[in-house]
Amino acid sequence: MAGAITHGVLFVHSAPRALCPHLEWAAGNVLGGDVSLDWSPQPAARGLYRAEYPWQGPQGTGARLASALRGWDHLRYEVTEDASHGADGARWSHTPDLGLFHAMTDVHGNVVVPEDRVRSAMENHQDPHALRAAMDLVLGSAWDDELEAFRYAGAGAPVRWLHRVG
């Protein structure tokens, strides 16, 4: 692996059982090896399964993972990539209804909104309610709202919380 190495986590929040081996295969193709996820029932959605997989790889691996899983029906997932030398961190969130959301993150996992996106929202939305809606979109609030119930794995199961700021 050339270049800076980073870490991250693949969170599969909900997937149908039939999709599970395909997800492992897709993640393995990106990560360059066999990936075996520890699947458990998803308490928030009957008949669906959840898993987490910490990974290590070159910068950009998170984007490749998110792209490899993008667009699969009935799949909810998040991919995080930690900040590393010369690169910001990132988070990708996907839901069947909303599609894929991407945000840069700082070393603590907080969403970082670039200055030009804030300026654009302020210039194009004079009404406070419209400005609020534009900022909610930039922050991925709809994805957080939909995924929150799936992030909680249930009593006794391993949980890694992704906290919203604000």
N, C-alpha and C positions, 0 to 999 in steps of 0.2 A: 504494500500500500504506500504510494508516494504521497507527499504532502502532509499537512497537519492532520492529526487523528482527533476525532471527537467522539462523544458518547451520546446516547439518546435512549428513548424508550418507545416501543411500538405498543400502543394500547388498543386492542380490539375490544370495543365496548359491547358490540352485539353482532353475531354472525349466525346464520343457520348452520346446523351440523354438517350438511352436505358441502358447505363452502370452506370449512375448517382446513382440510388437507390442501386445498388450492391456495389458501392464504399462506400456509407454511411453505409451500413450493415457491410462491411469488417472493416472499421475504428471503428465502434461501438464495434465490437467483440474484437478488440485489446484494445480499450480504456475503455471497461467495461461499456458501457452505450449507450443510443441513440445518434446518431450523425446526425444532420440535417445541410447540407451544403447549403449556399446561392448561387445557381448557376446563372451564367450570361453568355450570349453568348461570345464566344472567337473571338474577331475581327481578329485574325491572321489566323483563319481557319473556314470557313463557315460551319455551321451545328454542330460545336463542342461547348462545354461549359467549363467554368472554375470556380473554387471556391478555397477559402482559409479557413483553420480551425486551429486556435491556440489550442494546447493541453497541458495538464499537466499530468505527470505520472512518474513512477519509471524509473531510468536509464535503457536504452535499449528499451524503448518504440518506439523510432524512427526506430530502426532496425526491430522491429516487424511490424510496420506500412508499411515500405518499402517492407518487405517480403510478407505481406498480399496482396499487390497490384502488385507485380512483375509478369511480363509475360502477362498481359492482353493486347490484341490487341488494337491498336488505342489509347493508354493511355500515356500521358506525365505527369509526376509528379515529385515533389521534396519533400523530407521530411528533416526538420532540427531538430536537437536536440542540445540545448544549453549546453555548458560546465557546469558541476555541481561539487559539492564536490567529489573529487577523480576520476573524469572522464573527458576526453576531450569531446568537442562537435563533432558533425558529420553532414554530409550532404549526402543524397542519391538522385541521379538524375536518372530518367528513361525515355527512349524514345523507341518507337516501333522498330526503326532501330538499335539502339546501345545497348539496354538492360539496365542493372543497373550498375551505378557507385557509389562507396562509397569513401568518403574522411573524414579524421579527420579534425576538425576545431578548431581554437583558440577562445577566448572569444569574438573576434570581427567578427567571421564568416569567417576568412581567412583560406584557405586550408593549412594544415600542412602536409608536406611530411617527412616521417620518414627517418632518416639518411641512413638506409640500402637500401632504394629504390633509393636515390640519388647516393650512391656509386655504386650500381648495374648498373644504367644507365650510369655512367661515365666509369665503367670498360668494359661494353659490347658494347659501342657505341663511338668509337674513332673519327669518322667522325662528324663534327659539325652539319650537317643536320640530321644525325641519332640520335645524342644526343638530338637535339631540338625535334624531333618526339617522342622520349622516354619520355622526360619531359612533353610534351603536353599530352601524355597518362596518366602519373602519376597525372597531374593536372586536368584531365577531360575536356580538352579544347574542344573536339568534342561535349560533352554534353552541355557545355556552349554555343557553337556556334549554336547548333540546338534549344536549349530552349530559347535563347535570344528574339526571335520574340514573343514567347508565354508568356514571363514574363511581357511584357507590355500589360496591360489589356484594354487600350483605354481611351479616355478622359472621365473624370468624374467617372471612376470606381476605386474601392480601389486597390492600387498597393503597394506591398512590394518588393522592389528591392533587389536582391542578386548580389552584386558587385564582379566582378573578380578583382584579385590583379595583378598589373603589367602592 
